[in-house]
């Protein structure tokens, strides 16, 4: 787990800030949203912005909860982690924490994309009236996609794609761990021992067939699977496979899709905020000299806020995307890079996001 005391302390601090900050924003924004629904005179633009901020705060709260739970686990297993490594990385708790991180981080990105699109639309078409129902539908769809992305690797039907390794109980005639690269050959070998046939008996996956064949080796003392290492088991802190290896990682395409999705999202936000920059400058030029000075100050203030948002997003996701692309290109990224990626970069961004957006 996290053995470096300094790193653990930093993660604790940002986890607590993220949880307290996001919870405060969720409560205050929820109150404002409920109050707004009772006042039909309130503009839909204000309600849309509050709904998006609420979604962003909840998603970043998920990331804060993930890092908080990892910190607690690090303290629990301090000095004895090597004895529980297999149990922890193959546990349901670890898998749920990994899914929680993916859901929170992806929904945070999706919400920022929606916020960017909404603000660009509001500035470029100031006379059009945005529809709250359409914005709510977009938020719900994004949440559904994020949950789907997070839980697909845990679905039994896709275990042939995401399951990397399975450990079996110790036996004198069978090795403890089976890697996914050895799976097909082992199934053929066990099928040969079983009169040259492999009867699937309704097995939905190759891993299911392998488990059944191995359990039949000794009917008096069946050899059973004890630990299964999937998409969130690559690292001790239950991170997804951010830096996939095409040779040994069968789910590298899934990781590539996530990297491209986040990279393109940042590009969209970059283009959107550049458009806002240009629109603000154009408005300054078109106005009269009397109002121009005030507009210049407002434009400069907005540009500073947008710069902070872009810098935060860039420092969060660009290192992750670049390292992932380098790994796929054949340049080995050490596993030590997972720790600052999952426990420093993402939580810091989650702690800052609600405050950056709620005041812009």
Phi, psi and omega in degrees: 000218182268105182266337180283119184296322181295313179299317180299320179295317179296317180295319176303311184300310183288331176296314180294317178300315181297316182293311181294313182297312181293322179297317179298317180293320179299314182295311183294319181290321178299318178298317179295321180295315179297317180295325181292326181293338179273355180237091183303339183288341180298143183288146178293332179299316178296318180293323178297314181298318179294321179295319179293319177297321178298315178297318179296318182293320179295316180296319178289333174296323177301316180295319177298320177295322177301307182294326178297316179294321178296320178297317179298315180297323179299321179290322182296323185254015181302126179083354181221018186297325184301337180279342184239013185301308182298315181298319183289308185292337179262005184281158176295325180299314179297318180296319180294320178297318177298317178296322178298319178296315181295315180299312182295315183290320180291318179294326176299316179295314181299319181294321177295326175295316178297318178299318179297312179299319179296316182290322177296317179297318181294325181280318183285330180231071186294338182273344180282144182261112180292149182258125182295320181299321180294320179294317179297319178299318178297318179297315181296317179298318179297320178296319178298317179295317181296315178297320179297315179299319183290325187259350176304316180296345180264356182285125181304328182296337182253018185293334176296333182271322188256335183284124186262326187202146178229132176259141177244159179297146187301138177208155183285344185247005182214135180288155190292312186249144176237120178274154183300331179291338180263358189297307185296317180297319181292323177297317179296319181295315179291327175295323177296320177294333181266053179062027174077011181234154175236101179269120187286334179051040178081011178297131182271344181223163176293324176298322178296318177297318181295318179300317181294315181296320180292322180294339181272356179299317180227102184290337181281328178222082186302142176270115187246153176289130181251326180221135178236127185249114185249212188295330182258018184251010184289332185228159183295339181260019169064033178282151171292171182279084180292325185242079187285149176253117185297333183282320187249351183250109182290341182258026184294331179294321178298316178296321179297319179299317179296318179297315180295322180298315180289323179295313180293328177296317178294320178300317178300314180296322179298312180297319180297316182285332172296320177297322178294320175305308184295321181294321179296318179293322179296323180293326178295318182293323186282341185279165179290163182297330181294316182271351186294320183297317179294320179294324178299317179296317179296319179296317180296320179295316179297318180296324177295318179295316179295324178296320178295319179296312180298318180297319179297314180295318182296312182292338179280303192264333182297316177301320180296312181297316182296314179296323177295317178294321178296319179297317179293333178280356178105000178269115187290127175256121182299149180294341177297340180289343179296322186298306178294332180292308185277332188251353179238306185295306183294316179296322178298316179297321179293326178289329184272328188308306184301321182288324178295319186276326184290336179256015176237000000 
